[in-house]
Amino acid sequence: MDIQRPRGTRDFLFDEMRLRKQVENTLRRIFEAYCYQEIKTPLFEDLALFTMKSGDGIMEQIYHFQDKGGRDLALRPELTAPVARLYINELQKKSKPIKMYYYGSCFRYERPQKGRWRQFWQLGCELIGGKSPESEAEIIAMAAHCLEELGLEDFEIHIGNLGIIRGILDEADVSKEEQDKIMAIVDKGEVEELKAILKEFKIDSNTNNILIKLVDMNGNREIIKKVYELINHNKSASKALKELEELLKILEAFGFMKYTVNLGIARGLDYYSGAVFEIYVHSLGAQKQISGGGTYNLIELFGGEKVESTGFAFGFDRLVECVKRCGIEKPQTSMVDVFVAPISADVKLKAFEIAQMLRKDGIKTDVDLMGRKLKKILAQADNLGVSYVIVVGERDLKEGKITLKNMDSGLQELMEINKVSDYLKEIGI
Ligand code: HAM
């Protein structure tokens, strides 16, 4: 039987895993420098957690199933709703703000293509109980910091505020349901589709004009002035725009100036309520969005008290692809530093003992498990790029010694067994 991987999933081999670990460790280090602590939530949750407020888009993509007890469960398509649930279950009494980060796989049933998978990984964070726009600014600065630390340069951070479009729609008495549908189309960036739905919902021509112009507005801080002119009369849209302006000011104080103001950002998930942002790397093509986030209102919706929350997640797989394309991977370190080679079967037990001693001292050590001849072991060690081979022979052992062979120079040295670890560490292994 020919068994294949499920569609939209991948196997990762050694080099890929090394690179992924490298990216993961860099991101963890930065998140922890901003005092985020790691959490882990289950891979599957109650289906209802995701159907309440994540939006129709997510619903269509959910992997859901009934377990043997007849419970409706879903593989998580994202981690913000699970973290909001965790907060309500475990952390409501804890003093705020609470800074949490996570790394784990998500599942979405979508049409697989380059950069779009059915199982993919997110590394992201949620800041619960912080104040806007300070929290939003710090989060965006941290996202930029991560990308800079990875050595990426060609990223763009686009920032908007949903309150602007929503304010305009509220004023035009557009219902919440219709607003959600309009926002979903704004998120797709299809102007013709937007015009069609505005017509279908019989939105008045003034509102119509403002919206069509708004979703197309992006640029540097200068465009804020033009947006004020456009929405001048609208109280809640102006309030949201003022918040956005304040966010940009704080973001600059955090040292990040390279942002783009983009009023067309709507986000695909329905729970966002204020500032939103997306990060693009255009060279990735269609799946250029490597991160998304913003301020949301999920906790209250799940039955908790009202608490300001903001967060974002990197699409980890897309991020790794960027690092790969830029050729900025760190040089690969050898998998094996030392290979222990028993000369004969009589000394193999001693060889295992020596290998174990080195491993406990933190030295990457392999040992021959196949009873091969020394010549073969040396050839394999050479293949693996091993720096040193420890030759274990009966005669040397009688004096408590081994022979340490430098594989680059070919030089050999007789050495007391209990001095080997210290020596290898001294020379930087
Ligand atoms: P999202 O934009 O749906 O936001 O996903 C975050 C990132 O995950 C995207 O920007 C993208 O890079 C990556 N991504 C999404 N779908 C796929 C896929 N099928 N294959 C590969 N990568 C993908 C969220 O999930 C929010 N929970 C983010 C957030 C956290 N908002 C507040 N806190």
Residues whose N, C-alpha, C, O or C-beta is under 5 A from the ligand:
A	BS01	HAM	E78 L79 T80 R108 G115 R116 W117 F120 G124 C125 Q289 I290 S291 G292 G293 G294 G311 F312 A313 F314 G315 R318
